Amino acid sequence: MTSSLLVQPLSRDEILIHIDALADILDNCVNGGASVSFMLPFSPEDARHFWRGVAESVGRQERTVLVCRDERGDFLGTVQLITDQPENQPHRADVAKLLVHEKARRRGVAMALMEALEAVARAEGKSVLVLDTATGSRAETFYHRAGWQKVGEIPRYALMPAGQMTATSVFYKYV
């Protein structure tokens, strides 16, 4: 059901213009239990602070932010491609913060975002993408379905938003 979905990159200024919509997605995911680097309590202001930092990183051309919108223009999800890598890794990029608002799940948003991200990576000369996600999460299942290769797990890697310890699963994909 991706025909009514539009995936596009956002510039630094566009991120700042749409910061409330982006903050709503992040806030919804974190408060819904997603392990995406934040702890509870988590507020809309915490989310806006995060996005202001991301906007500056986009302005420095360190990353690309993609958003998925529906036919009305509502923001449904987002993902980031971090291209600022060490000198000996010009062919690689990290994938971060694949976030889909709960109201938009099971509509092909995550897959549309990842397919667009892979196209951006190829256009930027990146051939290896790397990401990690909480072991046992729905995201882990999604990445398997999307053709990513699991390298392994790191136990006790991070805390979930409510404070319990979780392992992380590390994935890569050639694009």
Secondary structure, DSSP 8 states (H G I E B T S, - for coil): --TT-EEEEE-HHHHHHTHHHHHHHHHHHHHTT--SS--SS--HHHHHHHHHHHHHHHHTTSEEEEEEE-TT--EEEEEEEE----TT-TTEEEEEEEEE-GGGTTSSHHHHHHHHHHHHHHHTT--EEEEEEETTSHHHHHHHHTT-EEEEEEEEEEE-TTS-EEEEEEEEEE-
